Every structure is written in C-alpha cells, then in structure tokens.
Amino acid sequence: MFKFLKKKIKKFEEQLESELETELKKEEEEKKIEEKTLEKKIEEEIKREVETRKLVEKKIEKKKKTGVRISEEKLDELLWDLELGLLESDVALSVVESIKNNIKEELKDLRTDKKDVKNLVKDVLREAIANVLNVDRINLYDYIDKPSKKPFVIMFVGVNGSGKTTAIAKMAYQLKKMGKAPVIAAADTFRAGAIQQLEEHAKKIDVKLIKHDFGADPAAVAYDAIEHARAKHKDVVLIDTAGRMQTNINLMDEMSKIKRVAKPDMIIFVGDALSGNDAVEQAKRFDETVGIDGIILTKVDADAKGGSALSIAYTIGKPLLFIGVGQGYEDQIPFDPDWMIKRIFEE
C-alpha cells in the first residue's frame, strides 16, 4: 500500500515538475518575444525620427544659407502658431511635440531672408507630415489580387463602436466588385447583435458568412471560415473580432488566440476618427498585443480635420489603408495623404 502511494506521489511530483518546467519555458519564450517587440518598436521610432530629420535637412539645403539667422524666440513663435493649428486638428500632443522638436533642431542654425522664414517653416512642417502619412503605403486591393496563397486572411481589430463591422462589409462589397470571392467570419461571439449585423450585411451584398452560436469560441469560428474558404476555393477571409477595450487583458488574450489559430496575412486596426487621442492609444495597445499591419479610419466625413490619422500613423508607423466617408458600401476610399494634409492646413 505504501509502495503504491509512494509511486503515486512520485508520479504526481514528476508531472508537476514537468508542467512547471513547461510553464517556465513558455514564460521565457513570451518574455523574449516581448523584448524583441519592444526593441523593434524602439528601432521603428528612431527610424521615423531620423527620416524626419533627413527630410527637414534636405528641404532647408535648397534654401539660402546667407542672410539673417532665425532667432530661437522667432522660431518658437512660428512653431507655436503651427502647433496650435495641429492641436486644433486633433493631432496628439506627443506627435506634435516630436515633429516640432525635429524641425526646430534642424532650423535653428539656418540663415535666410526674414520674409521667407514663415513660409519655410510651414513648408518644412508640411513635408514632415506628408512623410509620416506616406509611410509604407500600399494598395491593399493590388496586394490581395496577387496573393502567394489562397485564401488571403485578414483579421480586423478595434473597440466597440469604431465601425469595424461596417468596414468589413464595405471591403467585402469592393472585393466582390473586383471579381473576388470573400468569406466573412463572425468571430465576435460576445455580442449576439454583432453576428446579426454581419448576417444582414452578408445577405445584402451576397457574401458567405460563417458563424457559430452566441458565446462560442471565436478562434473556432475563424478556423471554420478559413477551412470553408480552402474547400470552396474562395479568395479572401475577413475575420470580425469582438470590439475589445484595450484595457481588458482577458479579451486581448483571446484576440491573441484568434491570431495564433487563423495565422492572418494581415491585421487591420479600425479606428474612429471622432475619438481623437483615444484612437491613438487604442491603436498602440492593439499593435503591442497582436501587431497591426494597416489602418482603416472611419467617420472621417464627420471629423472636422482628421488629425487622428496623422497621430495614429506617426505613433505606430503603419500605413493608413482606407478612410470611411459615409454609410454606403462605396463610401470606403483609399487613403490619400494630400487630401488629408489639405484638411489639416485648411487649404
């Protein structure tokens, strides 16, 4: 009897030790991934700063190097006026400060005519902003049109009310117009209304919807949609996910699980232009958790300036793909940096 118990205890201890060892290895791997992600973020931030500096330097090289040196007081005054304009356009303060400081550092020793100073500072700021908005620009539909494999899987993330479900429907509509066969995965199983909303869209645009019951495993829905697309030779899978608040750790972990199962070719963050700096923090948090490859900014037609587009692009260094300019299926257009710059500068 004692021998039997000893064997049982020993077996239990070995099992416990094995589980503990596995857990420790998992924690170490996760820590390494987090460290690499952080290093990558820092590298990307430094790269953006260097690119901005180079752009400003290139711009001022074309200008006169003789004349009056711009005083620091005058430069601060001009930059303050421009800073206020950007803040009024809903550009995040941290973004404004970063761009302003880079410009100031390069302009402080420039000599030029007094009458040219104001225009020069404004031109340099315009080009710095254009550089941010043009970061890694891609035409997503061209990208999808020549995939290395089928189906091309896109996972959509964002908080409740950002317009994510409608953005997915608009993309499915456009893909159909291109002759593609999309499949929508209703992986937001936390809200029955989300499944119903996607069902209504899918019927209107005649697109296949894969759904499970309310409360089902979201990763299982995504998996089934991808398997269906493979079996039926569909081109694209569009995965909806629950509108998680970026502070909800459990739900963010659930999103990471969907990513592991679905292995998406692209993850798109859908942000609400009207939420201003909140959209910036949301994008940053989602990028840290699952990684973002591109951005769709909704409700731009109702946004006075659109500064949140600049803020998000600068903060996470990912391309803006589309903007939502209305409720119709046609009202999701490719992002045009020049159009956004004109809005910011009221031209």
Secondary structure, DSSP 4 states (H G I P E B T S, - for coil): -HHHHHHHHHHHHHHHHHHHHHHHHHHHHHHHHHHHHHHHHHHHHHHHHHHHHHHHHHHHHTS-SSSEEPPHHHHHHHHHHHHHHHHHTT--HHHHHHHHHHHHHHHTT-EE-HHHHHHHHHHHHHHHHHHHHTTT---HHHHHHS-SSSSEEEEEE--TTSSHHHHHHHHHHHHHHTT--EEEEE--TT-HHHHHHHHHHHHHHT-EEE---TT--HHHHHHHHHHHHHHTT-SEEEEE-----TT-HHHHHHHHHHHHHH--SEEEEEEEGGGTHHHHHHHHHHHHHT--SEEEEE-GGG-SS-HHHHHHHHHH---EEEEE-SSSTT-EEE--HHHHHHHHTT-
